[in-house]
């Protein structure tokens, strides 16, 4: 599986587990993937997915207020 598909699908699953709607989870997962492409270093070694998830959660919270 390609890394971009892996990150997007797993972010979407995690966000849906947290109760976000499918459309919000999809958009937020795309923000998390953009974070992956922009980031050259993680906050903790080997934790890039956690950093992407934190970014996706932040955006999901914002997006759920808009919708």
BAFI-3210 file (N, C-alpha, C; in Angstrom, 3 decimals, decimal comma, padded with zeros to 6 digits):
// residues 67
n [1|2|3|4|5|6|7|8|9|10|11|12|13|14|15|16|17|18|19|20|21|22|23|24|25|26|27|28|29|30|31|32|33|34|35|36|37|38|39|40|41|42|43|44|45|46|47|48|49|50|51|52|53|54|55|56|57|58|59|60|61|62|63|64|65|66|67]
n.u [000,849|000,497|002,088|000,626|-002,035|-002,228|-001,891|-004,069|-006,373|-006,140|-006,141|-008,710|-010,256|-009,560|-010,560|-013,286|-013,819|-013,653|-015,990|-016,567|-018,260|-018,463|-017,813|-016,539|-014,417|-013,046|-012,223|-010,636|-008,693|-007,360|-006,158|-004,426|-002,755|-001,597|-000,108|001,782|003,238|004,303|005,962|009,218|010,459|009,593|007,749|008,436|010,619|009,858|007,113|005,409|002,827|001,253|001,626|000,411|-002,182|-002,850|-002,910|-004,993|-007,124|-007,346|-008,188|-010,548|-012,148|-012,523|-013,767|-016,121|-017,535|-018,175|-019,796]
n.v [-001,176|002,203|004,991|007,393|006,564|004,815|006,543|008,350|006,627|005,407|007,629|008,569|006,412|006,500|009,027|008,671|006,777|008,432|009,760|011,591|012,735|011,021|012,592|014,811|013,508|012,553|014,945|016,068|014,092|014,445|016,905|016,042|014,407|016,336|017,616|015,632|015,699|018,281|018,216|017,866|016,839|014,888|015,374|013,580|010,825|008,517|008,947|010,038|009,473|009,985|012,733|013,588|012,725|014,362|016,848|016,358|015,952|018,488|019,961|018,578|019,207|021,925|021,810|020,419|022,272|024,081|022,637]
n.w [000,000|-000,800|000,816|001,047|000,723|002,885|005,111|004,757|004,804|007,352|009,057|008,563|009,551|012,282|013,005|012,545|014,504|016,658|016,463|014,448|011,512|008,335|006,034|007,167|008,420|006,176|004,866|006,889|007,122|004,749|005,259|007,250|005,706|004,061|005,979|006,462|004,048|004,202|006,402|007,602|009,770|012,628|015,710|017,627|017,521|014,999|015,040|013,072|012,104|014,361|014,603|012,236|012,770|014,952|013,679|011,883|013,682|014,811|012,583|011,999|014,164|013,709|011,167|011,766|013,201|011,224|009,439]
ca.u [000,000|001,253|002,069|-000,443|-003,292|-002,172|-002,131|-005,433|-007,361|-006,047|-006,604|-010,170|-010,782|-009,383|-011,478|-014,641|-013,911|-013,846|-017,343|-016,731|-018,986|-017,586|-017,305|-015,593|-013,231|-012,326|-011,556|-009,594|-007,620|-006,588|-005,303|-003,368|-001,817|-000,842|000,872|002,856|004,072|004,979|006,833|010,509|010,827|008,480|007,971|009,095|011,147|008,957|005,731|004,824|001,380|000,663|001,630|-000,634|-003,473|-003,097|-003,295|-006,314|-008,096|-007,509|-008,996|-011,869|-012,898|-012,888|-014,707|-017,416|-018,259|-018,658|-020,891]
ca.v [000,000|003,460|005,713|008,384|005,841|004,302|007,639|008,864|005,652|005,208|008,849|008,592|005,419|007,003|010,148|008,139|006,164|009,523|010,263|012,574|012,270|010,502|013,665|015,595|012,668|012,515|016,237|016,223|013,155|015,086|017,886|015,272|013,994|017,533|017,812|014,665|016,183|019,520|017,996|017,221|016,177|014,625|015,909|012,491|009,872|007,438|009,281|010,907|009,262|010,696|014,155|013,771|012,559|015,575|017,888|015,996|016,204|019,940|020,379|017,962|020,005|023,147|021,482|020,002|023,491|024,718|021,829]
ca.w [000,000|-000,847|002,090|001,078|000,964|004,250|006,052|004,594|005,272|008,799|009,721|008,440|010,494|013,652|013,223|012,636|015,832|017,613|016,325|013,382|010,339|007,287|005,168|007,970|008,597|004,905|004,647|007,909|006,778|003,682|005,935|007,898|004,662|003,675|007,052|006,205|002,945|004,601|007,556|007,356|011,016|013,536|017,049|018,345|016,551|014,599|015,385|012,051|012,041|015,491|014,255|011,216|013,445|015,739|012,715|011,369|014,754|014,905|011,447|012,114|015,137|013,002|010,090|012,320|013,582|009,989|008,876]
c.u [000,895|001,067|000,938|-001,797|-003,357|-002,527|-003,574|-006,470|-007,329|-006,445|-008,128|-010,810|-010,696|-010,368|-012,925|-014,859|-014,180|-015,204|-017,555|-017,457|-017,997|-017,010|-016,290|-014,295|-012,396|-011,558|-010,406|-008,419|-006,751|-005,683|-004,141|-002,317|-000,987|000,233|002,060|003,798|004,854|006,060|008,129|010,989|009,582|008,783|008,676|009,519|010,150|007,490|005,071|003,314|000,684|000,594|000,547|-002,025|-003,816|-003,544|-004,699|-007,403|-008,387|-008,421|-010,399|-012,744|-013,398|-013,952|-016,080|-018,213|-018,858|-019,874|-021,997]
c.v [001,241|004,227|006,726|007,731|005,314|005,396|008,117|007,902|005,482|006,453|008,903|007,611|005,927|008,133|009,672|007,427|007,224|010,202|011,314|011,944|011,871|011,611|014,544|014,811|012,622|013,817|016,427|015,285|013,735|016,185|017,182|014,810|015,178|017,835|016,866|015,180|017,444|019,293|017,304|016,466|015,948|015,254|014,877|011,449|008,741|007,719|010,177|010,714|009,999|012,191|014,467|013,659|013,795|016,717|017,618|016,262|017,698|020,440|019,795|018,758|021,302|022,866|021,092|021,202|024,185|023,982|021,829]
c.w [000,000|000,457|002,158|001,324|002,390|005,256|005,969|005,167|006,785|009,584|009,702|009,427|011,928|013,961|013,323|013,963|016,895|017,455|015,252|012,202|009,242|006,411|005,903|008,154|007,324|004,667|005,635|007,628|005,666|004,246|006,645|006,902|004,183|004,715|006,854|005,120|003,315|005,650|007,163|008,598|011,857|014,893|017,926|017,309|016,273|014,828|014,347|011,955|013,169|015,229|013,219|011,837|014,272|014,831|012,172|012,414|014,881|013,781|011,500|013,082|014,470|011,934|010,628|012,813|012,368|009,437|009,837]
res [x|x|x|x|x|x|x|x|x|x|x|x|x|x|x|x|x|x|x|x|x|x|x|x|x|x|x|x|x|x|x|x|x|x|x|x|x|x|x|x|x|x|x|x|x|x|x|x|x|x|x|x|x|x|x|x|x|x|x|x|x|x|x|x|x|x|x]
***
